[in-house]
Amino acid sequence: MKALLLGQRGDVYGNLMWYIEFPHDLKSALSQGLAALKAKGYWASAFPEGDGITFRKDPEDAVQALTDFRACLPFLEIEAAKEGTALTAQRAAIEGAELIDCICLTPIEGLRLLGPVADGNTRIHPPVDGEEVPLSGHPWGAILCDEVGADITPGWHPYLKKTGGTTKLLGYPLIERKLKIPASLLLEAAQSGRGQEKLIAFVIEDADSAVDPIRLAFCNWHRLEYLPNKAGWVGEFAEVYIEPQTRRYKPNNYGGKPSALRVSNNWLGLEVGEEASIESAPYSDVIDGARTDKMALAMKSAIRSAGRAFYLVDPEAAFLHMVYAIDGLCNPGDLKGPRQRFWICASTVAADEGDFKALYARYNRSYEVRNALVHAGKTFAALGEDPVMHLQAMMDVLVRILKQCVLLGKATREEFVDHVIKQLQRPEIDQAQRDILQAKNITNIKTLLQTDKIFADIKANRSTE
């Protein structure tokens, strides 16, 4: 455990400081160390907060003090503070990558809540409006509101153009998340504007991920006007309020511009009620990191990719973003042509032969467009294709696979591969594959179905990785 020794300076007492929670099992050793220091002629007392010691000894001797403290407190790795180097920077070096438990509040525009959303580690609070949600009814109202008399003013609500600071945040839906933040980010934020922007980017990325299940459930490419903005951005700036769960760091509201470019909806955005909690529930363990198996990590990446795709301005980029997300989730490996399409369609668990054929036809059509975009440098306009139709087609496939992954509860790639192969071997799906290949005048059917070499290798290895 590292500590920093700041020597006496004239009438200013010296301090020994550490920046992690002091281990309970070392408290008796600390008491013994204080007694040993007093025996050497020091006046020494532990901070009430438990994060250091203040001391004095006359005459002062910085070199001897370092020797004495190391001898009396051998369980600490004590370094002397360096003159001319910012204390915050030295503190950051000592704390390293320690993770600080924090509660983070991130505002979001373009999302109208008809009720609070709660699932897993996520809480989304409706804004204070003075009627449905009074200031007293908001769980963060008393903490964030610094407007004098607001608590006794009937019908008070924050007028966004007239209020500022943390009070302004109450005028937006607030995404509440418990997050472990590296101490280095909190310390950098205290030093510079650039440090604040790095911290803001870290927090709003997490908050925005928590909104992705809502986007998957309620947003689509045919009605982009009902898409909420990305979390964190309000007006010209991004803002977050962070309340560290330790006395070593103070709650603070941070503002800045963590990125030069962003996308903002010009229309009203999304309106949802309590059903948003139900739709978010299946993905909460994945988003929160409670599940850490391989399939959960693949699902988390796919969910994030689907959410990000909405905010890519070029339709070609958004389309390919989802294509790659589907491949990353299903991992078809070296499969190409009809076999790759069969693998993806089987991953969605088609209910019957007709469903499989319809899904194949739609996915195959969009995948042919993908090939033209990737291999021929075409655009949707050059191809005369409607980008919205293909974007929504890929979104539908991705959502179907994600829902199936939740229902299956498979933890490993091998289990997922086993499931897909079993689907391909179902009699009605096997017949659907044969019909599709016959329609393409592919007569050597056997070499293209689950008995061919690539499928056989997949089945033998039980992994496409």
The 8 nearest C-alpha neighbors of each residue, nearest first, counted from 0:
[[1, 75, 76, 2, 74, 17, 19, 77],
 [2, 0, 76, 75, 77, 93, 17, 3],
 [1, 3, 17, 77, 16, 76, 78, 75],
 [2, 4, 78, 16, 15, 77, 79, 80],
 [5, 3, 15, 79, 80, 14, 78, 6],
 [4, 6, 14, 80, 13, 15, 79, 3],
 [7, 5, 13, 61, 4, 8, 14, 12],
 [8, 6, 13, 12, 11, 9, 59, 5],
 [7, 9, 11, 10, 6, 12, 13, 59],
 [10, 8, 11, 7, 12, 59, 13, 6],
 [9, 11, 8, 12, 7, 55, 13, 57],
 [12, 10, 8, 9, 7, 13, 55, 6],
 [11, 13, 7, 55, 54, 10, 53, 14],
 [14, 12, 7, 6, 54, 5, 53, 55],
 [15, 13, 53, 5, 52, 4, 54, 16],
 [14, 16, 4, 52, 51, 3, 5, 53],
 [17, 15, 51, 3, 2, 50, 14, 52],
 [16, 18, 2, 50, 51, 19, 1, 3],
 [19, 17, 94, 50, 16, 20, 2, 247],
 [18, 20, 21, 17, 94, 50, 97, 0],
 [19, 21, 22, 18, 50, 49, 17, 245],
 [20, 22, 19, 23, 50, 49, 25, 26],
 [23, 21, 24, 25, 20, 26, 19, 0],
 [22, 24, 25, 26, 21, 27, 20, 28],
 [23, 25, 22, 26, 27, 28, 21, 29],
 [26, 24, 28, 23, 22, 27, 29, 21],
 [25, 27, 29, 28, 23, 24, 30, 22],
 [28, 26, 30, 29, 25, 31, 24, 23],
 [27, 29, 31, 25, 26, 30, 32, 72],
 [30, 28, 32, 26, 27, 31, 25, 33],
 [31, 29, 27, 33, 32, 28, 34, 26],
 [32, 30, 28, 34, 29, 33, 35, 27],
 [31, 33, 29, 71, 35, 72, 30, 34],
 [34, 32, 36, 30, 35, 31, 29, 37],
 [33, 35, 31, 37, 32, 36, 38, 30],
 [36, 34, 32, 38, 33, 37, 71, 31],
 [37, 35, 33, 39, 38, 34, 41, 32],
 [36, 38, 41, 40, 34, 39, 35, 42],
 [37, 39, 35, 36, 40, 34, 41, 33],
 [40, 38, 36, 37, 41, 35, 67, 34],
 [39, 41, 37, 38, 56, 36, 42, 57],
 [42, 40, 37, 56, 36, 55, 43, 39],
 [41, 43, 55, 54, 37, 56, 40, 44],
 [44, 42, 54, 53, 41, 33, 37, 52],
 [43, 45, 52, 53, 54, 46, 42, 33],
 [44, 46, 52, 51, 47, 53, 49, 43],
 [45, 47, 49, 48, 51, 52, 50, 44],
 [48, 46, 49, 45, 50, 51, 44, 52],
 [49, 47, 46, 50, 246, 51, 247, 45],
 [50, 48, 46, 47, 51, 45, 21, 20],
 [51, 49, 17, 48, 16, 46, 18, 21],
 [50, 52, 16, 15, 46, 17, 45, 49],
 [53, 51, 45, 15, 46, 44, 14, 16],
 [52, 54, 14, 44, 13, 43, 15, 45],
 [55, 53, 43, 13, 42, 12, 14, 44],
 [54, 56, 42, 12, 41, 13, 43, 57],
 [57, 55, 41, 59, 58, 42, 40, 54],
 [58, 56, 59, 55, 60, 41, 40, 42],
 [57, 59, 56, 60, 55, 7, 61, 9],
 [58, 60, 57, 56, 61, 7, 55, 64],
 [59, 61, 63, 62, 64, 58, 57, 56],
 [62, 60, 64, 63, 6, 65, 59, 7],
 [63, 61, 65, 64, 60, 66, 67, 79],
 [62, 64, 66, 60, 65, 61, 67, 68],
 [63, 65, 61, 67, 66, 62, 60, 68],
 [64, 66, 68, 62, 63, 67, 69, 61],
 [67, 65, 63, 69, 64, 68, 70, 62],
 [68, 66, 64, 70, 69, 65, 63, 71],
 [69, 67, 71, 65, 70, 66, 72, 64],
 [68, 70, 72, 66, 67, 73, 71, 65],
 [69, 71, 67, 68, 72, 73, 66, 65],
 [72, 70, 32, 68, 69, 35, 73, 67],
 [71, 73, 69, 32, 74, 70, 68, 75],
 [74, 72, 75, 69, 70, 71, 76, 68],
 [73, 75, 72, 76, 0, 28, 25, 69],
 [76, 74, 0, 73, 1, 77, 72, 2],
 [77, 75, 1, 0, 2, 78, 74, 73],
 [76, 78, 2, 75, 3, 1, 69, 4],
 [79, 77, 3, 4, 2, 80, 76, 1],
 [78, 80, 4, 3, 81, 5, 77, 65],
 [79, 81, 5, 4, 3, 78, 82, 89],
 [82, 80, 84, 79, 83, 89, 86, 85],
 [81, 83, 84, 80, 85, 86, 79, 5],
 [82, 84, 81, 85, 86, 80, 89, 88],
 [85, 83, 82, 81, 86, 88, 89, 80],
 [86, 84, 88, 87, 89, 83, 82, 81],
 [85, 87, 89, 88, 90, 84, 80, 81],
 [86, 88, 90, 85, 89, 91, 186, 190],
 [87, 89, 91, 90, 85, 86, 92, 84],
 [90, 88, 86, 92, 91, 87, 93, 85],
 [89, 91, 87, 93, 88, 92, 86, 94],
 [92, 90, 88, 94, 89, 93, 183, 95],
 [91, 93, 89, 95, 90, 94, 88, 183],
 [94, 92, 90, 91, 95, 1, 89, 2],
 [95, 93, 91, 92, 97, 18, 90, 96],
 [94, 96, 92, 93, 97, 91, 183, 182],
 [95, 97, 181, 98, 94, 182, 183, 91],
 [98, 96, 182, 181, 95, 94, 99, 19],
 [97, 99, 181, 180, 179, 182, 96, 100],
 [98, 100, 180, 179, 182, 181, 101, 97],
 [101, 99, 179, 244, 178, 243, 180, 98],
 [102, 100, 243, 178, 244, 242, 177, 179],
 [101, 103, 177, 242, 176, 241, 178, 243],
 [102, 104, 241, 176, 175, 240, 101, 177],
 [105, 103, 175, 240, 174, 239, 173, 241],
 [104, 106, 239, 174, 231, 173, 103, 206],
 [107, 105, 173, 231, 171, 172, 174, 230],
 [106, 108, 230, 231, 172, 171, 173, 232],
 [109, 107, 228, 110, 233, 227, 171, 106],
 [108, 110, 268, 227, 228, 267, 269, 111],
 [111, 109, 269, 227, 108, 268, 270, 112],
 [112, 110, 270, 269, 271, 109, 113, 172],
 [113, 111, 114, 271, 125, 272, 270, 110],
 [112, 114, 272, 271, 111, 115, 273, 270],
 [113, 115, 272, 112, 273, 125, 116, 124],
 [116, 114, 124, 123, 125, 117, 273, 112],
 [117, 115, 123, 276, 122, 273, 275, 114],
 [118, 116, 122, 276, 121, 123, 115, 119],
 [117, 119, 121, 280, 276, 120, 283, 122],
 [118, 120, 283, 121, 117, 284, 287, 280],
 [119, 121, 176, 118, 287, 177, 122, 283],
 [122, 120, 176, 118, 119, 117, 175, 123],
 [121, 123, 117, 175, 116, 174, 124, 118],
 [122, 124, 174, 116, 173, 115, 175, 117],
 [123, 125, 115, 173, 172, 122, 126, 174],
 [126, 124, 172, 112, 115, 114, 127, 123],
 [127, 125, 171, 172, 170, 169, 128, 124],
 [126, 128, 132, 133, 156, 169, 134, 170],
 [129, 127, 156, 132, 130, 126, 133, 131],
 [130, 128, 154, 133, 155, 156, 132, 127],
 [129, 131, 132, 128, 133, 154, 127, 155],
 [132, 130, 133, 128, 129, 127, 136, 113],
 [131, 133, 127, 130, 128, 129, 136, 137],
 [134, 132, 129, 136, 135, 130, 127, 128],
 [133, 135, 140, 136, 137, 127, 129, 132],
 [134, 136, 133, 137, 140, 150, 141, 138],
 [137, 135, 133, 134, 132, 138, 140, 127],
 [136, 138, 140, 139, 134, 135, 132, 133],
 [139, 137, 140, 136, 141, 135, 124, 142],
 [140, 138, 142, 137, 141, 143, 169, 144],
 [139, 141, 137, 134, 143, 142, 144, 138],
 [140, 142, 144, 139, 143, 135, 134, 138],
 [143, 141, 139, 140, 144, 145, 138, 165],
 [142, 144, 165, 166, 140, 141, 139, 145],
 [145, 143, 166, 140, 141, 146, 142, 165],
 [144, 146, 166, 147, 143, 165, 142, 141],
 [147, 145, 149, 144, 148, 166, 162, 150],
 [148, 146, 149, 145, 150, 144, 151, 152],
 [147, 149, 150, 151, 152, 146, 145, 155],
 [150, 148, 152, 151, 147, 146, 155, 144],
 [149, 151, 148, 152, 134, 135, 155, 147],
 [150, 152, 148, 149, 153, 155, 147, 154],
 [151, 153, 149, 155, 150, 148, 154, 156],
 [154, 152, 155, 151, 129, 150, 149, 133],
 [153, 155, 129, 130, 152, 156, 133, 128],
 [156, 154, 129, 152, 153, 149, 157, 134],
 [155, 157, 129, 128, 127, 158, 154, 134],
 [158, 156, 170, 159, 167, 162, 169, 166],
 [159, 157, 161, 160, 162, 156, 170, 167],
 [158, 160, 162, 161, 157, 167, 170, 163],
 [161, 159, 158, 162, 163, 167, 157, 170],
 [162, 160, 158, 159, 163, 157, 167, 166],
 [161, 163, 167, 159, 160, 158, 157, 166],
 [162, 164, 167, 166, 165, 161, 159, 160],
 [165, 163, 166, 167, 162, 168, 252, 145],
 [164, 166, 143, 168, 167, 144, 163, 252],
 [167, 165, 144, 143, 168, 164, 169, 163],
 [166, 168, 163, 162, 165, 169, 170, 164],
 [169, 167, 165, 170, 166, 171, 106, 164],
 [168, 170, 167, 171, 126, 166, 127, 157],
 [169, 171, 126, 168, 157, 167, 127, 159],
 [172, 170, 126, 169, 106, 168, 173, 107],
 [171, 173, 125, 126, 124, 106, 107, 123],
 [174, 172, 106, 124, 105, 123, 104, 171],
 [173, 175, 123, 105, 104, 122, 106, 206],
 [176, 174, 104, 122, 103, 121, 123, 173],
 [177, 175, 121, 103, 102, 120, 178, 174],
 [178, 176, 102, 101, 103, 120, 175, 179],
 [177, 179, 101, 100, 176, 180, 102, 103],
 [178, 180, 100, 99, 98, 101, 181, 177],
 [179, 181, 99, 98, 178, 182, 100, 101],
 [182, 180, 98, 183, 96, 184, 97, 99],
 [183, 181, 185, 184, 97, 98, 99, 180],
 [182, 184, 186, 181, 91, 185, 187, 95],
 [185, 183, 187, 182, 186, 181, 198, 188],
 [186, 184, 188, 182, 183, 187, 189, 198],
 [185, 187, 183, 189, 188, 184, 182, 91],
 [188, 186, 194, 184, 190, 189, 185, 183],
 [187, 189, 195, 194, 185, 186, 190, 191],
 [190, 188, 186, 187, 191, 185, 194, 195],
 [191, 189, 187, 188, 194, 186, 192, 87],
 [192, 190, 194, 193, 188, 189, 195, 187],
 [191, 193, 195, 194, 196, 188, 190, 255],
 [192, 194, 196, 191, 195, 197, 188, 187],
 [193, 195, 188, 187, 191, 197, 192, 196],
 [196, 194, 188, 192, 198, 193, 197, 199],
 [195, 197, 257, 199, 193, 198, 194, 255],
 [198, 196, 200, 194, 195, 199, 201, 193],
 [197, 199, 195, 201, 196, 200, 184, 194],
 [198, 200, 196, 202, 201, 197, 203, 195],
 [201, 199, 197, 203, 198, 202, 257, 204],
 [202, 200, 198, 199, 204, 203, 197, 205],
 [201, 203, 199, 205, 204, 200, 206, 198],
 [202, 204, 206, 205, 200, 231, 207, 201],
 [205, 203, 207, 202, 206, 201, 200, 208],
 [204, 206, 208, 203, 202, 207, 209, 201],
 [207, 205, 203, 209, 208, 204, 202, 230],
 [206, 208, 230, 204, 210, 209, 205, 203],
 [209, 207, 205, 211, 210, 206, 204, 303],
 [208, 210, 206, 207, 211, 286, 205, 121],
 [211, 209, 207, 208, 213, 212, 214, 206],
 [210, 212, 214, 306, 208, 213, 209, 215],
 [213, 211, 215, 279, 214, 210, 216, 282],
 [214, 212, 216, 211, 210, 215, 217, 279],
 [213, 215, 211, 218, 217, 212, 216, 210],
 [216, 214, 212, 213, 217, 218, 211, 398],
 [215, 217, 213, 214, 218, 212, 278, 275],
 [216, 218, 214, 215, 213, 219, 269, 271],
 [219, 217, 214, 215, 226, 216, 225, 220],
 [220, 218, 221, 222, 223, 391, 217, 215],
 [219, 221, 222, 223, 391, 387, 390, 218],
 [220, 222, 219, 223, 387, 391, 388, 218],
 [223, 221, 224, 220, 219, 225, 218, 226],
 [222, 224, 225, 226, 220, 221, 219, 218],
 [223, 225, 266, 222, 226, 268, 267, 264],
 [226, 224, 268, 269, 223, 222, 227, 267],
 [225, 227, 268, 223, 269, 224, 218, 228],
 [228, 226, 109, 268, 110, 269, 108, 225],
 [229, 227, 109, 108, 263, 264, 230, 226],
 [228, 230, 207, 227, 231, 232, 107, 108],
 [229, 231, 107, 207, 232, 203, 106, 228],
 [230, 232, 237, 106, 105, 203, 238, 107],
 [231, 233, 237, 236, 230, 234, 238, 107],
 [234, 232, 236, 237, 235, 108, 231, 107],
 [233, 235, 236, 232, 237, 108, 263, 231],
 [236, 234, 233, 237, 232, 256, 255, 238],
 [235, 237, 255, 256, 232, 234, 233, 238],
 [236, 238, 232, 231, 255, 254, 256, 233],
 [239, 237, 254, 231, 253, 236, 232, 255],
 [240, 238, 105, 253, 104, 252, 241, 199],
 [239, 241, 252, 104, 103, 251, 253, 105],
 [242, 240, 103, 251, 250, 102, 243, 252],
 [241, 243, 250, 102, 101, 103, 244, 251],
 [244, 242, 101, 245, 100, 248, 250, 241],
 [243, 245, 101, 100, 242, 246, 102, 99],
 [246, 244, 247, 243, 248, 100, 99, 249],
 [245, 247, 248, 249, 244, 48, 243, 50],
 [246, 248, 245, 249, 18, 50, 48, 243],
 [249, 247, 246, 243, 245, 250, 244, 242],
 [248, 250, 251, 243, 246, 247, 242, 245],
 [251, 249, 242, 241, 243, 248, 252, 240],
 [250, 252, 241, 240, 249, 253, 242, 239],
 [251, 253, 240, 239, 241, 165, 254, 238],
 [254, 252, 239, 238, 240, 251, 195, 255],
 [255, 253, 238, 237, 236, 239, 252, 195],
 [254, 256, 236, 237, 196, 257, 238, 195],
 [255, 257, 258, 236, 237, 196, 259, 254],
 [256, 258, 196, 200, 255, 197, 199, 259],
 [259, 257, 256, 260, 261, 200, 196, 255],
 [258, 260, 256, 261, 257, 236, 262, 255],
 [261, 259, 258, 262, 257, 256, 263, 235],
 [260, 262, 263, 259, 258, 310, 229, 232],
 [263, 261, 310, 264, 260, 228, 312, 229],
 [262, 264, 228, 265, 261, 229, 310, 227],
 [265, 263, 266, 228, 224, 262, 268, 226],
 [264, 266, 263, 267, 224, 268, 109, 228],
 [267, 265, 224, 264, 268, 225, 109, 226],
 [268, 266, 109, 225, 224, 269, 265, 264],
 [267, 269, 225, 109, 227, 226, 110, 266],
 [268, 270, 225, 110, 227, 226, 109, 111],
 [269, 271, 111, 110, 112, 268, 272, 113],
 [272, 270, 112, 113, 275, 111, 269, 273],
 [271, 273, 113, 114, 274, 112, 275, 270],
 [272, 274, 275, 114, 276, 116, 115, 271],
 [275, 273, 277, 276, 272, 278, 271, 116],
 [276, 274, 278, 273, 277, 272, 279, 213],
 [277, 275, 116, 279, 274, 278, 117, 273],
 [276, 278, 274, 280, 275, 279, 273, 281],
 [277, 279, 275, 276, 280, 274, 216, 213],
 [280, 278, 212, 276, 277, 282, 281, 275],
 [279, 281, 283, 277, 282, 278, 118, 276],
 [282, 280, 279, 283, 405, 278, 284, 277],
 [281, 283, 285, 280, 284, 279, 286, 212],
 [282, 284, 286, 280, 285, 119, 281, 287],
 [285, 283, 289, 287, 290, 286, 282, 288],
 [284, 286, 282, 288, 283, 290, 287, 295],
 [285, 287, 283, 288, 284, 282, 299, 209],
 [288, 286, 284, 289, 285, 283, 120, 119],
 [287, 289, 290, 285, 286, 284, 291, 283],
 [290, 288, 284, 287, 285, 291, 286, 283],
 [291, 289, 288, 285, 284, 292, 295, 287],
 [290, 292, 295, 288, 296, 289, 293, 285],
 [293, 291, 295, 410, 294, 290, 296, 411],
 [294, 292, 296, 295, 411, 410, 297, 291],
 [293, 295, 297, 410, 296, 292, 411, 298],
 [296, 294, 298, 292, 297, 293, 285, 290],
 [295, 297, 299, 293, 294, 298, 300, 291],
 [296, 298, 294, 300, 295, 328, 299, 301],
 [299, 297, 295, 301, 300, 296, 302, 294],
 [300, 298, 296, 302, 297, 301, 285, 295],
 [299, 301, 303, 297, 298, 302, 304, 296],
 [302, 300, 304, 298, 324, 303, 299, 305],
 [303, 301, 299, 305, 304, 300, 298, 306],
 [304, 302, 306, 300, 301, 305, 307, 299],
 [303, 305, 301, 307, 306, 302, 308, 300],
 [306, 304, 302, 308, 303, 307, 321, 301],
 [307, 305, 303, 211, 304, 308, 309, 302],
 [308, 306, 304, 309, 305, 310, 303, 311],
 [307, 309, 317, 305, 310, 311, 306, 304],
 [308, 310, 307, 311, 306, 317, 305, 220],
 [311, 309, 308, 307, 262, 312, 306, 317],
 [312, 310, 308, 317, 313, 309, 316, 307],
 [311, 313, 310, 314, 317, 316, 262, 309],
 [312, 314, 316, 315, 311, 317, 318, 310],
 [315, 313, 317, 316, 318, 312, 386, 311],
 [314, 316, 318, 313, 317, 319, 378, 379],
 [317, 315, 319, 313, 314, 318, 320, 311],
 [318, 316, 308, 320, 314, 311, 315, 319],
 [317, 319, 315, 320, 321, 390, 316, 314],
 [320, 318, 322, 316, 321, 317, 323, 315],
 [319, 321, 317, 318, 323, 322, 316, 324],
 [320, 322, 324, 319, 323, 318, 305, 325],
 [323, 321, 319, 325, 324, 320, 326, 318],
 [322, 324, 326, 321, 320, 325, 327, 319],
 [323, 325, 321, 327, 301, 322, 326, 328],
 [326, 324, 328, 322, 327, 323, 397, 329],
 [327, 325, 330, 323, 329, 328, 324, 322],
 [326, 328, 324, 330, 325, 329, 323, 297],
 [327, 329, 325, 326, 297, 330, 324, 298],
 [330, 328, 326, 327, 331, 325, 343, 346],
 [329, 331, 326, 327, 332, 328, 463, 464],
 [332, 330, 334, 329, 339, 333, 326, 342],
 [331, 333, 463, 330, 334, 464, 326, 339],
 [334, 332, 335, 331, 453, 339, 463, 330],
 [333, 335, 339, 332, 331, 338, 336, 453],
 [336, 334, 339, 338, 333, 337, 340, 331],
 [335, 337, 338, 339, 340, 334, 341, 363],
 [338, 336, 340, 339, 341, 335, 436, 447],
 [337, 339, 341, 340, 336, 335, 334, 342],
 [338, 340, 335, 334, 342, 337, 341, 336],
 [339, 341, 337, 343, 338, 342, 344, 363],
 [342, 340, 338, 344, 339, 343, 345, 337],
 [341, 343, 339, 345, 340, 344, 338, 346],
 [344, 342, 346, 340, 345, 341, 339, 329],
 [343, 345, 341, 346, 347, 342, 340, 359],
 [344, 346, 342, 348, 347, 343, 419, 422],
 [347, 345, 343, 344, 348, 419, 400, 342],
 [346, 348, 400, 345, 344, 399, 349, 403],
 [349, 347, 345, 346, 350, 422, 344, 403],
 [348, 350, 355, 354, 351, 347, 345, 344],
 [349, 351, 354, 348, 352, 355, 353, 347],
 [352, 350, 354, 353, 349, 355, 427, 428],
 [351, 353, 355, 427, 431, 428, 354, 356],
 [354, 352, 356, 355, 351, 357, 431, 350],
 [353, 355, 357, 351, 352, 356, 349, 358],
 [354, 356, 349, 358, 352, 353, 357, 359],
 [357, 355, 359, 353, 358, 354, 360, 352],
 [358, 356, 360, 354, 359, 355, 353, 361],
 [357, 359, 355, 361, 356, 360, 362, 354],
 [358, 360, 356, 362, 357, 361, 363, 355],
 [361, 359, 357, 363, 358, 362, 356, 364],
 [362, 360, 358, 364, 359, 363, 357, 365],
 [361, 363, 359, 365, 364, 360, 358, 366],
 [362, 364, 366, 360, 365, 361, 359, 367],
 [365, 363, 367, 361, 366, 362, 360, 368],
 [364, 366, 368, 362, 367, 363, 389, 369],
 [367, 365, 369, 363, 368, 364, 362, 370],
 [366, 368, 370, 369, 364, 365, 363, 371],
 [367, 369, 365, 371, 366, 370, 372, 364],
 [370, 368, 366, 372, 367, 371, 373, 365],
 [371, 369, 367, 373, 368, 372, 374, 366],
 [370, 372, 375, 368, 369, 374, 373, 377],
 [371, 373, 377, 376, 369, 370, 375, 378],
 [374, 372, 370, 371, 376, 375, 369, 377],
 [373, 375, 371, 370, 376, 372, 377, 369],
 [376, 374, 371, 377, 372, 373, 370, 378],
 [377, 375, 372, 373, 374, 371, 378, 370],
 [376, 378, 372, 375, 371, 381, 382, 379],
 [379, 377, 381, 380, 372, 382, 315, 376],
 [378, 380, 382, 384, 381, 386, 383, 385],
 [379, 381, 383, 378, 382, 384, 385, 377],
 [382, 380, 378, 383, 379, 377, 384, 376],
 [381, 383, 379, 384, 380, 378, 377, 368],
 [382, 384, 380, 381, 379, 385, 378, 386],
 [385, 383, 379, 382, 386, 380, 381, 368],
 [384, 386, 387, 388, 379, 383, 389, 380],
 [387, 385, 389, 388, 390, 379, 384, 314],
 [388, 386, 390, 389, 385, 220, 391, 221],
 [387, 389, 391, 386, 390, 385, 392, 220],
 [390, 388, 392, 386, 391, 387, 365, 393],
 [391, 389, 387, 393, 392, 318, 388, 386],
 [390, 392, 394, 388, 393, 389, 220, 395],
 [393, 391, 389, 395, 390, 394, 388, 396],
 [394, 392, 396, 390, 395, 391, 397, 389],
 [393, 395, 391, 397, 392, 396, 398, 390],
 [396, 394, 392, 398, 393, 397, 391, 399],
 [397, 395, 393, 399, 394, 398, 400, 392],
 [396, 398, 394, 400, 399, 395, 325, 393],
 [397, 399, 401, 395, 400, 396, 394, 402],
 [400, 398, 396, 402, 397, 401, 347, 395],
 [399, 401, 347, 403, 397, 398, 402, 404],
 [402, 400, 404, 398, 403, 399, 397, 405],
 [403, 401, 405, 399, 404, 400, 398, 406],
 [402, 404, 400, 406, 405, 401, 407, 399],
 [403, 405, 401, 407, 402, 406, 408, 400],
 [406, 404, 402, 408, 403, 407, 401, 281],
 [407, 405, 403, 404, 408, 402, 409, 281],
 [408, 406, 404, 409, 405, 403, 415, 402],
 [407, 409, 405, 406, 404, 410, 403, 294],
 [410, 408, 407, 411, 414, 415, 404, 294],
 [411, 409, 294, 292, 293, 408, 295, 414],
 [412, 410, 413, 414, 293, 294, 409, 415],
 [411, 413, 415, 414, 462, 416, 294, 293],
 [412, 414, 461, 462, 416, 411, 415, 417],
 [415, 413, 417, 411, 412, 416, 409, 418],
 [414, 416, 412, 418, 413, 417, 409, 419],
 [417, 415, 413, 419, 418, 414, 461, 412],
 [418, 416, 414, 420, 415, 419, 413, 421],
 [417, 419, 415, 421, 416, 420, 414, 422],
 [420, 418, 422, 416, 421, 417, 346, 345],
 [419, 421, 423, 417, 422, 418, 416, 424],
 [422, 420, 424, 418, 419, 423, 417, 425],
 [423, 421, 419, 420, 425, 424, 345, 418],
 [422, 424, 420, 421, 425, 428, 429, 345],
 [425, 423, 421, 422, 429, 426, 420, 428],
 [424, 426, 428, 422, 423, 427, 429, 421],
 [427, 425, 429, 428, 430, 424, 423, 431],
 [426, 428, 430, 352, 429, 425, 431, 351],
 [429, 427, 431, 425, 430, 352, 426, 423],
 [428, 430, 426, 432, 431, 427, 424, 425],
 [431, 429, 433, 427, 428, 432, 426, 434],
 [430, 432, 428, 434, 429, 433, 352, 427],
 [433, 431, 435, 429, 430, 434, 436, 428],
 [434, 432, 430, 436, 431, 435, 437, 429],
 [433, 435, 437, 431, 432, 436, 438, 430],
 [434, 436, 432, 438, 433, 437, 431, 439],
 [437, 435, 439, 433, 441, 438, 434, 432],
 [436, 438, 440, 434, 439, 441, 435, 433],
 [437, 439, 435, 436, 440, 434, 441, 433],
 [438, 440, 436, 437, 441, 435, 442, 434],
 [441, 439, 437, 438, 442, 436, 435, 443],
 [440, 442, 436, 439, 437, 443, 444, 438],
 [441, 443, 444, 440, 437, 436, 445, 439],
 [444, 442, 445, 441, 446, 447, 436, 440],
 [445, 443, 442, 447, 446, 441, 448, 433],
 [444, 446, 447, 448, 443, 450, 451, 449],
 [447, 445, 451, 444, 448, 443, 450, 452],
 [448, 446, 444, 445, 451, 338, 449, 443],
 [447, 449, 450, 445, 451, 446, 444, 338],
 [448, 450, 454, 451, 423, 455, 447, 424],
 [449, 451, 448, 455, 454, 445, 452, 446],
 [452, 450, 446, 454, 449, 447, 453, 448],
 [451, 453, 455, 454, 456, 450, 446, 449],
 [454, 452, 456, 455, 451, 457, 334, 333],
 [453, 455, 457, 449, 456, 452, 451, 458],
 [454, 456, 452, 458, 453, 457, 451, 450],
 [457, 455, 459, 453, 454, 458, 452, 460],
 [458, 456, 454, 460, 455, 461, 459, 462],
 [457, 459, 461, 455, 456, 460, 454, 417],
 [460, 458, 456, 457, 461, 455, 462, 454],
 [459, 461, 457, 462, 458, 456, 463, 413],
 [462, 460, 413, 458, 457, 459, 416, 417],
 [463, 461, 413, 460, 464, 412, 457, 416],
 [464, 462, 332, 457, 330, 331, 461, 416],
 [463, 462, 332, 330, 412, 331, 461, 460]]
